[in-house]
Amino acid sequence: MASETLRIVHCFRSPVGGIFRHVRDLTDAQVAAGHQVGIVCDSTTGGEYEERLFNDMKASLALGVHRTPMQRHIGPGDFVSALRTYRIVKGLQPDILHGHGSKGGVYARLFGSLLRVFRSRVARLYSPHGGSLHYDEGTFTGKVFFTLEALMSRFTDHLLFVSEYERITYRRKVGEPPIPNSLVYNGLRDEEFEPVAPEPDAADFLYIGMMRDLKGPDLFIDALAQAEGRLGRPLTAVMVGAGDDLPAYKEQARRLGLADRISFRDPMKAREAFRLARAIVVPSRAEAMPYIVLEALAAGMPMIATSVGGIPEIFAPGSPALVQPESGEIAERMDDFMRDPEAYARLMPSAEVLRSRFSASVMARDIERAYFSALR
């Protein structure tokens, strides 16, 4: 147990994907360390799968799970949403307000600053997880967001980056942080390094993630069609996830004649999904440090991944498993895997190397140090 028990509140918008996974890992470790932990997030995103995860967490979170509508984009409804969220956070009386992603980061830092008017101490920490850093600095929208990020740094006690790429991007687009900042990689639990064997009737390739263009489902589908042409035979795939763009991807599969060879599945636990295919493709156009890459490699899955964000930091320099977010390159690697799966699998980082760099216990320890440093 830590020398001092903290009241920690994690604030983020969307309880899906890597941010939610990151928060779940942190809360588990922080509860185990004796801290009182709570979550404040959006109530309009997520589905049955996420609801089951919340139900599993509630009993251990002394400060509870609080869900309230939060808009993704800045708009007229933001004021009402922010006021409602502030009242929730104020009632929790946190020592630590840890914001994740753009909206969570704004809320945590503004609300933490307001609470300081009434309380002697509350530390405000921010983990971008990509967020607004994905915007192009040459666009008007990007310039607005990066100006806001620079202003918000005045209300931040500590920045936590999940990859060196994210920290470099922040410096380039926002500026040199005028506050303490740390690089803390996402981490995996020990049990996640147990290999997962594919089912006897497993598909050739798996996509798992949010159904939105940023994550590249359309590239995955196009690449599958091109790989079939290269190999001269049908391939099969499973796509696991949910999102507003899901109907468009189903229509894309139908248009390319793949409807009978791509199975679309609802969100499920990653290790359950790994059994459904012999290799995984991560075709993202932008990332910070995606958990799915770490999880799949730790489970022993051969992988094709785009060389974006922090993904190259997981692999050895020049790894042939890395491609550009372009369907032709992804198709070429699909071809390589199908021609010699065993040789392709040997290109992946070893479990020992991954365990030494991406451990959940190390992640939680380093973030707790940042909390106490910010409070001091």
ZAMI-546504 format. One line per 2 residues: their letters; for each residue x, y, z negated of N, C-alpha, C. Coordinates in steps of 0.02 Angstrom, whole numbers. Atoms other than C-alpha are relative to their C-alpha. Layout:
# residues N
a = X Y Z X Y Z X Y Z ~ ...
//
This chain:
# residues 376
ma = 42 -60 0 0 0 0 44 62 0 ~ -38 -63 -2 59 176 36 2 31 -69
se = -8 -31 65 120 281 -109 -57 48 -15 ~ 56 -46 9 -27 398 -83 -57 -21 45
tl = 58 19 -40 -201 352 -26 -27 61 37 ~ 25 -55 -41 -263 461 117 -71 -13 23
ri = 65 3 -32 -435 500 183 11 19 74 ~ -19 -8 -70 -410 478 371 -63 -4 44
vh = 56 0 -47 -539 523 505 28 3 71 ~ -17 2 -71 -513 475 687 -58 28 40
cf = 51 -33 -40 -608 585 809 16 -8 74 ~ -10 8 -72 -628 541 993 -69 -3 32
rs = 65 -2 -33 -763 548 1125 -24 -71 18 ~ 27 60 -29 -783 386 1220 27 -64 -33
pv = -23 62 33 -777 220 1123 6 -58 49 ~ -14 52 -49 -716 119 1272 74 3 18
gg = -67 -1 -28 -550 69 1346 56 5 -52 ~ -60 0 40 -376 100 1278 -2 43 -62
if = 4 -42 60 -416 243 1159 -35 -37 -56 ~ 38 36 52 -545 137 1067 42 -57 -27
rh = -43 55 22 -424 -9 1061 54 28 -47 ~ -51 -32 40 -288 106 992 -27 18 -70
vr = 30 -20 64 -404 174 857 -16 -62 -42 ~ 16 61 39 -461 -1 807 63 -29 -32
dl = -63 25 28 -281 -58 784 24 44 -58 ~ -22 -45 53 -240 97 683 -42 -7 -63
td = 43 4 59 -391 83 570 12 -65 -38 ~ -14 64 34 -354 -101 535 63 6 -43
aq = -62 -6 37 -176 -60 483 -6 49 -58 ~ 7 -51 52 -226 94 383 -43 -25 -57
va = 40 30 53 -361 2 288 42 -50 -40 ~ -43 48 33 -236 -136 250 51 34 -45
ag = -48 -38 40 -117 -2 183 -33 36 -59 ~ 35 -29 57 -251 56 60 -32 67 12
hq = 30 -65 -15 -312 213 149 -76 -7 10 ~ 72 -4 -15 -494 266 165 -7 30 70
vg = 0 -18 -71 -535 278 350 -71 5 27 ~ 64 -8 -33 -680 338 456 9 17 73
iv = 0 -14 -72 -725 362 639 -58 46 16 ~ 53 -44 -27 -822 502 725 9 -1 76
cd = -6 4 -73 -860 476 910 -68 8 33 ~ 60 -10 -40 -988 491 1049 -49 -58 -8
st = 53 51 6 -1154 398 1039 -31 -18 67 ~ 33 11 -64 -1198 403 1224 40 -44 47
tg = -40 45 -41 -1056 295 1293 12 -65 -37 ~ -8 67 29 -1017 112 1265 -64 -39 7
ge = 58 43 -8 -1134 -35 1272 -3 -52 -55 ~ 8 53 50 -1174 -198 1182 67 -25 -26
ye = -66 24 21 -992 -253 1180 31 47 -51 ~ -28 -49 48 -934 -92 1095 -40 1 -64
er = 41 1 60 -1080 -101 975 19 -58 -45 ~ -22 57 40 -1023 -273 919 66 15 -34
lf = -63 -18 30 -849 -205 890 -10 47 -59 ~ 15 -45 55 -919 -64 783 -28 -38 -60
nd = 29 39 54 -1021 -187 682 53 -39 -38 ~ -54 36 33 -864 -288 647 43 45 -43
mk = -43 -46 35 -774 -132 587 -32 32 -62 ~ 35 -43 48 -906 -49 479 14 -19 -73
as = -7 21 70 -883 -154 322 67 22 -30 ~ -66 -16 26 -699 -108 307 15 75 -2
la = -13 -71 -5 -713 79 342 -36 38 -56 ~ 29 -33 58 -740 171 178 -35 65 18
lg = 30 -63 -21 -781 333 269 -51 -9 56 ~ 55 16 -46 -897 246 392 14 13 74
vh = 0 -13 -72 -932 253 578 -57 49 14 ~ 49 -52 -12 -1022 411 634 -1 16 75
rt = 6 -10 -72 -1086 424 813 -51 55 14 ~ 42 -57 -16 -1160 583 885 14 19 73
pm = -12 -17 -71 -1182 646 1065 58 50 8 ~ -55 -45 -18 -1024 725 1137 4 2 76
qr = -5 -7 -72 -1014 794 1313 72 -13 23 ~ -67 10 -27 -868 741 1422 31 66 23
hi = -26 -63 -27 -851 910 1507 -25 59 -42 ~ 20 -61 35 -860 1085 1435 -64 26 31
gp = 63 -25 -26 -1037 1153 1451 -41 32 -55 ~ 43 -35 48 -1181 1245 1366 -17 -42 -62
gd = 19 42 56 -1222 1095 1257 57 -13 -48 ~ -58 13 42 -1047 1092 1184 -6 31 -70
fv = 4 -35 64 -1086 1217 1047 -41 -40 -50 ~ 44 39 44 -1229 1116 975 34 -65 -20
sa = -35 63 14 -1128 955 991 57 11 -49 ~ -56 -14 45 -977 1034 907 -23 15 -70
lr = 25 -17 66 -1079 1104 764 -23 -62 -38 ~ 24 62 30 -1160 936 732 60 -44 -22
ty = -58 40 16 -991 849 736 39 30 -58 ~ -36 -33 54 -911 978 623 -33 -15 -68
ri = 35 14 63 -1044 949 490 15 -71 -24 ~ -17 69 18 -1007 762 495 71 -2 -29
vk = -70 2 21 -819 789 480 8 35 -68 ~ -5 -37 64 -838 917 340 -24 -43 -58
gl = 26 42 53 -942 795 239 47 -57 -18 ~ -46 55 13 -804 664 252 62 22 -40
qp = -55 -29 39 -675 781 169 67 -34 15 ~ -62 35 -18 -523 713 264 63 35 -23
di = -68 -26 7 -341 734 220 34 3 69 ~ -29 6 -67 -298 683 399 -57 2 51
lh = 46 0 -58 -396 729 556 42 -16 61 ~ -40 24 -56 -326 630 701 -44 -1 61
gh = 39 -4 -61 -397 678 871 33 -39 56 ~ -25 42 -55 -380 560 1019 -34 22 65
gs = 29 -23 -63 -404 616 1200 -17 74 -3 ~ 10 -72 -5 -451 789 1260 -53 26 -48
kg = 55 -25 42 -619 812 1174 13 -13 -74 ~ -16 15 69 -567 724 1014 55 44 -27
gv = -55 -43 21 -408 827 1010 -23 71 -16 ~ 27 -68 12 -502 992 1024 -40 1 -65
ya = 42 2 60 -629 943 891 42 -6 -63 ~ -40 12 61 -500 878 767 39 62 -20
rl = -43 -58 17 -390 1032 779 -41 61 -19 ~ 43 -56 19 -530 1161 775 -33 -12 -68
fg = 34 14 63 -624 1075 635 49 -2 -58 ~ -50 0 52 -465 1046 537 19 70 -21
sl = -17 -70 15 -425 1231 550 -56 33 -39 ~ 56 -27 38 -600 1277 491 0 -26 -72
lr = 0 29 68 -585 1158 343 53 31 -44 ~ -53 -32 39 -426 1245 290 -23 65 -33
vf = 28 -60 31 -529 1398 253 -28 -17 -69 ~ 34 20 63 -615 1298 114 43 -47 -42
rs = -40 50 37 -482 1169 66 73 17 6 ~ -71 -17 1 -298 1177 24 41 -40 50
rv = -40 38 -47 -241 1039 140 -42 -45 43 ~ 23 50 -48 -292 943 295 47 4 59
ar = -48 2 -55 -169 889 428 -36 -16 65 ~ 33 6 -66 -218 903 612 49 -31 49
ly = -43 35 -47 -141 775 730 -37 -14 64 ~ 30 7 -66 -171 750 915 40 -50 41
sp = -28 48 -48 -139 602 1031 -36 11 67 ~ 35 -14 -63 -176 653 1212 -27 -62 36
hg = 20 60 -37 -185 474 1283 -14 16 73 ~ 13 -22 -69 -170 553 1455 -46 60 0
gs = 50 -54 6 -331 653 1443 8 54 52 ~ -5 -57 -46 -315 826 1519 66 1 38
lh = -64 2 -35 -135 786 1568 -5 -32 69 ~ 9 30 -66 -204 690 1717 -16 53 53
yd = 17 -52 -50 -258 854 1800 62 25 36 ~ -53 -29 -41 -153 931 1938 11 73 -22
eg = -14 -68 24 -66 1088 1874 -8 53 54 ~ 9 -47 -54 -88 1167 2045 -73 21 12
tf = 71 -16 -8 -279 1170 2033 -23 49 -53 ~ 28 -46 48 -385 1299 1946 -20 -36 -64
tg = 21 39 59 -459 1167 1831 60 -19 -42 ~ -60 19 37 -286 1105 1785 30 59 -38
kv = -28 -60 33 -224 1281 1746 -40 19 -61 ~ 43 -17 57 -374 1311 1633 14 -48 -58
ff = -10 49 53 -349 1149 1537 69 7 -32 ~ -67 -4 28 -161 1172 1517 9 65 -40
tl = -1 -60 41 -186 1350 1455 -33 -13 -67 ~ 34 18 63 -309 1283 1327 43 -45 -43
ea = -45 44 39 -186 1146 1277 54 42 -34 ~ -52 -41 30 -51 1278 1248 -28 41 -59
lm = 32 -37 55 -171 1382 1142 -13 -45 -60 ~ 18 46 54 -225 1229 1043 61 -23 -40
sr = -59 21 37 -46 1190 995 9 42 -63 ~ -4 -42 60 -60 1335 871 -41 -29 -58
ft = 43 30 51 -190 1232 778 16 -74 -10 ~ -22 70 3 -91 1070 782 59 -7 -47
dh = -57 11 45 25 1001 648 49 -51 28 ~ -45 51 -27 94 853 745 -31 -29 63
ll = 21 32 -62 83 784 923 28 -70 2 ~ -21 70 -5 90 596 950 -9 -23 72
fv = 3 23 -69 134 532 1124 7 -76 2 ~ -3 73 -5 108 351 1177 50 -24 52
se = -52 18 -48 241 354 1314 45 60 11 ~ -46 -54 -17 394 453 1364 -27 39 59
ye = 30 -33 -58 304 490 1527 -50 53 -23 ~ 50 -48 24 163 573 1430 33 61 -31
ri = -35 -57 31 285 680 1331 31 45 53 ~ -31 -38 -54 378 733 1489 -54 39 38
ty = 54 -33 -36 213 773 1576 -27 59 -40 ~ 23 -55 43 156 879 1428 48 59 6
rr = -49 -55 -4 318 978 1435 -3 36 67 ~ 2 -30 -66 302 1005 1622 -63 41 12
kv = 64 -31 -16 118 1051 1628 -23 51 -53 ~ 24 -44 55 88 1133 1458 57 44 -26
ge = -58 -36 28 261 1183 1397 31 -39 -56 ~ -34 33 56 385 1133 1264 -42 7 -63
pp = 41 -5 61 284 1089 1107 34 42 -54 ~ -30 -40 52 314 1221 973 -8 -30 -70
ip = 16 35 63 270 1093 839 34 -68 1 ~ -30 68 1 339 924 781 -39 -48 45
ns = 33 49 -43 304 782 902 40 -65 -1 ~ -31 66 3 341 596 909 -23 -43 58
lv = 18 52 -47 343 454 1034 -13 -63 -40 ~ 17 62 34 251 304 962 -38 -45 49
yn = 31 45 -48 215 161 1081 -60 -36 -29 ~ 53 45 20 52 66 1074 30 -67 -19
gl = -27 64 23 76 -100 986 -51 -55 -1 ~ 42 59 0 8 -276 985 7 -38 -66
rd = -2 42 59 -36 -392 842 36 -66 16 ~ -39 62 -10 65 -553 817 -39 -52 39
ee = 39 52 -32 -78 -665 873 -10 12 75 ~ 10 -16 -71 -86 -575 1040 58 -24 44
fe = -55 27 -38 80 -652 1090 -8 -75 13 ~ 15 70 -17 1 -825 1100 -21 -4 73
pv = 18 5 -72 -9 -880 1284 -73 -19 9 ~ 68 18 -18 -180 -892 1365 3 -38 67
ap = -1 42 -61 -204 -1032 1493 -63 14 41 ~ 60 -10 -42 -320 -1002 1642 -45 -61 1
ep = 46 56 -5 -476 -1109 1656 13 -38 65 ~ -13 40 -61 -471 -1251 1784 -28 31 64
da = 30 -31 -59 -586 -1156 1902 12 75 3 ~ -15 -72 3 -503 -986 1872 7 30 69
ad = -8 -37 -62 -508 -855 2008 74 16 11 ~ -70 -18 -14 -349 -795 2092 21 63 -37
fl = -20 -64 28 -351 -616 2027 -54 29 -46 ~ 45 -32 49 -427 -516 1883 12 75 0
yi = -1 -70 17 -469 -333 1863 -40 7 -64 ~ 38 -13 61 -520 -278 1688 11 73 -20
gm = -6 -70 19 -557 -98 1639 -63 39 17 ~ 57 -43 -15 -673 49 1661 -11 2 75
mr = 18 -3 -70 -765 57 1826 -4 73 22 ~ -5 -69 -25 -704 227 1885 62 4 43
dl = -53 -3 -50 -590 279 2027 70 11 -30 ~ -65 -12 32 -451 337 1909 36 -65 -15
kg = -29 65 17 -425 155 1862 11 -45 60 ~ -16 35 -62 -422 96 2043 -39 -62 18
pd = 37 59 -23 -560 -36 2061 -8 -3 76 ~ 7 -2 -73 -582 21 2241 64 -24 34
lf = -63 24 -27 -397 -10 2274 6 -76 -7 ~ -1 73 13 -414 -185 2199 -40 -36 54
id = 43 33 -48 -558 -229 2315 29 4 70 ~ -32 -8 -65 -473 -158 2470 61 -46 7
al = -61 42 -2 -311 -249 2426 -18 -74 7 ~ 20 70 -5 -402 -415 2405 -18 -17 72
aq = 19 11 -70 -476 -398 2580 63 -3 44 ~ -62 0 -41 -304 -356 2653 43 -61 -13
ae = -40 60 17 -219 -499 2560 -29 -62 34 ~ 30 56 -37 -345 -620 2635 23 0 72
gr = -23 -4 -69 -295 -557 2806 72 -22 7 ~ -71 19 -2 -110 -580 2767 9 -75 -7
lg = -7 71 14 -134 -757 2702 -40 -44 48 ~ 42 37 -46 -267 -809 2826 -47 -49 -34
rp = 48 42 36 -380 -884 2694 -35 40 -54 ~ 37 -37 51 -510 -830 2565 36 2 -67
lt = -24 -6 68 -461 -768 2393 -60 15 -45 ~ 54 -13 48 -567 -753 2236 24 47 -54
av = -17 -50 51 -574 -620 2102 -57 8 -50 ~ 48 -19 52 -661 -570 1940 14 72 -19
mv = -6 -69 21 -694 -389 1896 -42 10 -63 ~ 33 -5 66 -735 -357 1712 0 73 -21
ga = 4 -68 23 -798 -189 1653 -67 32 16 ~ 62 -36 -11 -936 -60 1657 16 73 15
gd = -9 -71 -16 -959 119 1716 -49 22 52 ~ 49 -28 -47 -1064 235 1821 14 -18 72
dl = -17 14 -70 -969 190 1980 -5 -74 18 ~ 5 72 -14 -1000 2 1965 -41 -16 62
pa = 38 16 -61 -1138 0 2099 39 14 64 ~ -39 -17 -60 -1019 83 2223 51 -55 14
yk = -50 53 -11 -889 -54 2196 -34 -65 23 ~ 37 58 -24 -1018 -191 2218 -17 8 74
eq = 15 -13 -70 -1070 -109 2381 63 -5 43 ~ -64 6 -36 -887 -97 2435 17 -73 13
ar = -14 72 -8 -865 -284 2404 -46 -31 52 ~ 48 26 -49 -1023 -321 2504 20 21 71
rl = -18 -27 -65 -967 -209 2647 61 -34 30 ~ -61 33 -24 -798 -297 2659 -8 -76 5
gl = 11 72 -5 -877 -470 2656 27 -40 -58 ~ -29 33 58 -814 -511 2482 -51 -14 -55
ad = 50 5 52 -978 -517 2387 -3 -69 -31 ~ 4 68 26 -972 -706 2369 65 -23 -32
ri = -65 19 28 -789 -706 2313 24 46 -57 ~ -14 -43 57 -789 -564 2185 -57 -6 -49
sf = 50 6 54 -880 -598 2022 6 61 -45 ~ 1 -58 45 -929 -442 1924 -27 -22 -68
rd = 19 22 67 -938 -471 1736 -3 61 -48 ~ 5 -53 51 -990 -363 1587 63 2 -42
pm = -59 -5 43 -857 -300 1466 4 -58 -50 ~ -13 54 48 -780 -436 1357 69 9 -29
ka = -66 -4 30 -628 -462 1248 52 -19 53 ~ -50 9 -52 -469 -455 1351 23 -72 5
re = -27 68 -3 -406 -627 1302 -52 -50 26 ~ 51 41 -32 -572 -703 1353 2 9 75
af = -3 -14 -71 -558 -617 1521 62 -31 32 ~ -61 27 -29 -379 -679 1545 -9 -72 23
rl = 11 70 -19 -444 -858 1556 -33 -6 69 ~ 41 2 -61 -546 -812 1710 40 4 64
ar = -40 -7 -61 -400 -788 1830 72 -20 -13 ~ -70 22 5 -221 -839 1866 49 58 -1
ai = -43 -60 1 -151 -663 1885 -44 61 -9 ~ 37 -61 13 -203 -487 1838 29 57 41
vv = -21 -59 -37 -197 -327 1939 -22 62 -38 ~ 15 -64 32 -187 -155 1857 13 54 53
ps = -9 -44 -58 -217 -35 2004 -11 74 -14 ~ 16 -68 21 -231 128 1907 36 54 41
ra = -30 -59 -32 -201 296 1990 36 43 -51 ~ -32 -39 53 -152 373 1822 -10 -37 -66
ea = 2 32 65 -114 307 1648 45 37 -49 ~ -48 -23 51 -29 353 1484 42 -61 -20
mp = -32 63 19 16 184 1405 -55 -51 -9 ~ 60 43 4 -121 57 1446 11 -64 -40
yi = -3 61 40 -152 -80 1320 -6 -62 43 ~ 13 60 -38 -212 -199 1453 64 -29 29
vl = -63 24 -26 -37 -210 1527 37 -39 -54 ~ -34 33 55 38 -254 1358 -35 -65 -18
ea = 38 59 20 -101 -376 1314 9 -57 50 ~ -4 52 -51 -92 -470 1479 70 -31 2
la = -69 25 -1 98 -484 1479 14 -43 -62 ~ -10 39 62 99 -543 1297 -34 -68 4
ag = 37 63 -7 -29 -676 1344 29 -44 55 ~ -33 41 -51 86 -738 1483 -29 4 69
mp = 31 -6 -65 -12 -675 1632 47 33 51 ~ -34 -36 -54 78 -635 1795 -39 63 19
mi = 33 -65 -9 41 -454 1840 26 37 61 ~ -16 -51 -49 37 -330 1982 -25 65 -30
at = 20 -63 32 35 -152 1913 28 59 39 ~ -23 -61 -33 48 22 1985 52 35 -43
sv = -55 -33 35 203 121 1940 -21 72 -16 ~ 25 -65 20 109 265 1857 4 7 -75
gg = 2 -14 71 114 348 1687 56 -36 -36 ~ -49 35 41 201 246 1553 10 -72 18
ip = -5 71 -18 182 78 1641 72 -21 14 ~ -70 21 -13 363 75 1707 42 -8 -64
ei = -38 6 62 424 93 1526 -8 -70 -31 ~ 12 68 25 355 -82 1492 43 -50 37
fa = -37 47 -43 446 -166 1636 74 19 3 ~ -71 -15 -13 631 -180 1678 4 49 59
pg = -8 -47 -56 695 -42 1794 0 -37 68 ~ 2 30 -66 656 -82 1975 -39 -64 6
sp = 39 62 -1 536 -223 1934 -41 -6 64 ~ 40 9 -61 459 -296 2093 -74 -7 -14
al = 72 4 18 294 -313 1998 -34 68 5 ~ 28 -68 -2 271 -124 2010 -9 24 72
vq = 16 -26 -67 189 -44 2162 -29 70 -6 ~ 35 -64 -1 120 124 2213 -76 -13 1
pe = 73 10 -1 -69 150 2191 -27 5 72 ~ 19 2 -71 -100 102 2372 -18 -72 16
sg = 26 67 -9 -201 -48 2429 47 -45 40 ~ -45 41 -39 -72 -107 2556 56 -30 -41
ei = -53 26 43 67 -123 2427 -27 -52 -49 ~ 30 49 46 -50 -211 2305 -13 -65 36
ae = 14 60 -40 -102 -332 2443 64 -40 13 ~ -65 34 -12 82 -370 2480 21 -41 -61
rm = -18 37 60 111 -419 2298 -48 -58 -12 ~ 47 56 4 -48 -524 2298 24 -58 43
dd = -27 50 -47 26 -615 2447 60 -35 -32 ~ -59 29 32 191 -641 2353 -21 -49 -55
fm = 22 44 54 100 -714 2203 -30 -65 27 ~ 35 59 -25 -9 -832 2304 48 -48 34
rd = -47 44 -35 140 -900 2403 45 -38 -49 ~ -42 35 50 242 -943 2246 -14 27 -70
pe = 20 -26 66 152 -913 2080 53 -8 -54 ~ -50 12 53 290 -989 1972 58 49 6
ay = -55 -47 -9 427 -882 2048 -22 70 -18 ~ 25 -67 16 319 -727 2032 -5 9 -76
ar = 9 -5 73 282 -764 1848 67 12 -34 ~ -66 -10 31 470 -766 1812 24 72 3
lm = -18 -70 -5 478 -582 1858 -25 42 -59 ~ 32 -38 54 377 -531 1704 47 8 -60
ps = -39 -7 62 456 -462 1542 -16 -57 -48 ~ 10 55 47 480 -594 1409 -40 23 -61
ae = 38 -15 61 369 -603 1254 47 28 -54 ~ -47 -23 51 524 -575 1146 17 74 10
vl = -15 -70 -15 567 -412 1233 -60 44 -17 ~ 60 -38 14 387 -352 1220 -11 7 -75
rs = 12 -2 72 373 -398 1036 48 48 -35 ~ -49 -44 33 531 -301 993 -15 74 9
rf = 12 -70 -15 463 -140 1069 -72 22 -12 ~ 71 -18 2 273 -146 1058 -36 -39 -54
sa = 28 34 58 221 -200 884 -51 45 -34 ~ 52 -39 34 60 -143 799 24 24 -68
sv = -23 -20 67 145 -140 629 48 59 4 ~ -47 -56 -10 284 -25 694 -39 63 18
ma = 42 -56 -20 154 87 777 -34 33 -60 ~ 35 -26 58 53 104 617 47 33 -50
rd = -50 -28 46 208 135 511 24 68 23 ~ -25 -63 -25 273 273 623 -53 55 -1
ie = 54 -49 2 104 359 634 -14 21 -72 ~ 9 -19 71 85 353 444 54 49 -21
ra = -54 -47 16 254 439 430 -17 69 27 ~ 19 -65 -29 190 576 546 -54 32 -42
yf = 53 -27 42 36 596 436 30 35 -62 ~ -28 -29 62 137 624 276 45 59 15
sa = -42 -57 -19 260 736 367 -43 61 14 ~ 44 -56 -16 116 843 431 -30 30 -63
lr = 28 -25 63 41 856 257 52 41 -39 ~ -52 -38 35 208 914 186 13 68 32
//
